[in-house]
């Protein structure tokens, strides 16, 4: 009897091992990497009605060289009045619209505004997740647009600059003051700098996947480059 019990326990152990070995293994989740590109639109006249700051966030399957040809997910924060006409001294907030990247570039072109960019930079996942949440919040209609938004942030209304910088409010709200266009987008890049993995490195393949091509300009900031959408 004792021998029979030992044999039964031995056989059950072998059977359990065979079941585990034959069970299908769970597919390993692919590595992911995250990127941010900050844009400014500015006319030569510095007319605030023809300036805009916006940012695009990308999630890529894979990291390093393996990410270049893999699927990407794109989210843009480009907060504008629903009319697409910026009225600086409008007294009350107005309905807003969050444009995608292509629509933002078309708006700049319609105003004869030059578009410049900082990046694309690799960023931490948390900033990407915050951007996705902010995009959903803007698209939900919970937030209105106000060019001069100091009394309305962050719950009621926002301008285009603060719609991006309010991804990070741990050290208080950034007030861009009189900054607009290139100057404002430079503030955005500086404000979100702590989330950038290597600020000295940009990733041209991300810009290419977004349909952008570089064109050399001569701005005060050497990291600022003019971009146009590829046709």
N, C-alpha and C positions, 0 to 999 in steps of 0.2 A: 504493500500500500504506500509506504514511504517513497519507494522508487517511482510509483505511478504519479504521486503528487509532484515530485521533482520534474518528471518528464512533462507533465501538463504545464507547469510554470515555464519551463524552458521553451516549449512549443509556442506558448502565448507571447513570450518575449520576441521570438523570431518572427511571428506573425505581425506584431506591432511594428517591428523594424521594416518589414516588407511593405506595410501600408504607408508608412511615412515616406519611404523611398519612392513609391509609385505615385504619391500625390503630386499633382501639378504644382510647380513652384510659382509663387506670385511674381509677376513681372516687376522688375526693379524700376522705380520711378526715374525718368531721365533727369540728369542735371539740368539746371536752368540758370540763365544769366539775365541781368536786367540793365536797361540803359535809359538815359535821359538826354534829350536835346532841347536846349532853350533857344527861342527865337525872338527877334525884334523886327518890327516893321517901322520904318521911319522915312518920311519924305525929306527932301533937301531943305525945305522951309521950316522944319521942326514944328509944323502945325500939329497940335495935340489931337486934332480930329483925324489925322492921318498917321497916327502911331498906334502900335499894338505890341503887347508882350504875350507870348504863349509858349507852351512846352509840350513835347511829345515823349511818351514813355513806352518802352518796348520790352516785352518778355520774349526771350529766345530759348528754344529747346537746345540744351547743350551749352558748353562753355568753351571759350577760346576759339580755335580754328573750327572745332566741331559745330559751333553755333551758326557759322556763316551761311550754310546752305539748308538749315533746318527751319521748320515753321516758326513764324513770329506772331506775337499778339500786340496790337497797337492801341494806345489810348492817348487822347490829346485833351489838354485843358486850354481852351481858347475862348475866353468869356467875353462876349460882346452884347451890346443892346440888340434886341430882337430885330429892330429896324436896320441894323448894321450902320446906322449913322450916329456917331459919337457926339453928344451934346454936353459940353463940359459943365455948364452952369445950370443944367436941369435941376429943379428944386427937389423933386421927389424921385425915388427909385422907379425903375421901369422894368418890364419883363426883359429877360435876357435869353441868350441862346449860346450853347456851347458848340463851336464849330469843330469839324475835323481838320486834319492837317491840310488836305487839298483845298478845302473851302477857305481856310485862313490865308493860304498863299494867293488864292484868287482875289480875296478881299484886298490884300496888299497891292496886287497888280492893278486892280480897279482904281486905287487911290494914287497910283504912280509912286508907290513907296518901295524903297529898297529893303530886302529881307536879309538879315544876318543871323548867324547862329553860333552858339557855344556848345561844343561837344561834337558828336555824341560821347557821353561819359558812361562808364559802367557804374552802377549804383547798387546800394543795398536793397534787398527784397522789400524791407519795410516801407521805404519811400515809394517804391512801385505800388505796393498795396494801398498806401494812402492816396496815391494819384487815382487809382481805379475807384476808390470810394468817393473821392471828390468829384470825379467825372460823373458818377451816378447821381450824386447830390445835385450837381448843377443841372443835369438832364431831367431831374424830377420836378423842377419848378419851385423848389423850396427857397431858392435864392434869387434875388432881383439884381439888376445891374445899376451901378451908380459910379460915374467917373470920379467924383469926389466923395469917397465912401467913408470918411473917418468916423462919422456918427452912426454908421449902420453895420459895421463889421463886428464879428464875423457871421452873425446869425441872419441878418435881414438882407443885406446887399453887399456887393463887392465890385471892384473894378477888375480889369484883366490882370493887372500885376499881382494884386493880392489874392486873386483866385488861385494863383500858383504858389506864392510864398506862404500862404496859410496852410500848406501841407505840413509845415513845421512851426508850431506856436509855443514850443516848450520854453523858449526864452523870451516870450512875449510876441506881440504882433509887430511885424516889420511895417514901418510907415515910409513909403517911398518918396514922400514930399513932392517936390516939383519934378522928380525924375520921370522921364517918359522915353519911349523908344529904346535906343541903344543903352542909354544910362540906366533905365529901369530894368532892362533885362540883365544888365551887368549886376545890378543889385540882387536880382533873383538868383543868379549863379552863385554869388557870394553867400547869400542867405542859406542856400541848400548845399553848400560846399561840404559840410560834414558828412553828408550821405554819399559822396562820391568816393569810390574805392581808390582811384589814382587820378587826381585832378590833372596831372601832367600828361595823361594819355587819352587820346581820342580814338574812336573806332569808326573809321571811314566806311567799313562795310555796312554798318547800321544805316548811315545816311544813304548809301546806295540802295539798300533794301526798301527805304522809305521813298525812293524815287527822286532823290535829290542829287544835284551835282554842284561842286564848288566852283566859285569864280573869285579870283583874287581881288581884294579891295585894300584900301590903305586907311584903316580906322586907327584910332588911338590905341585900342586894345589889340594886341597881336593875335589873340585867340579868336577874334571876331572875323568871320568870313561871310561874304555874300553868297547866297545860294539861290538857285532857281530850280523849279520843278522840271524834270526831264519830260520831254513831250513824247 
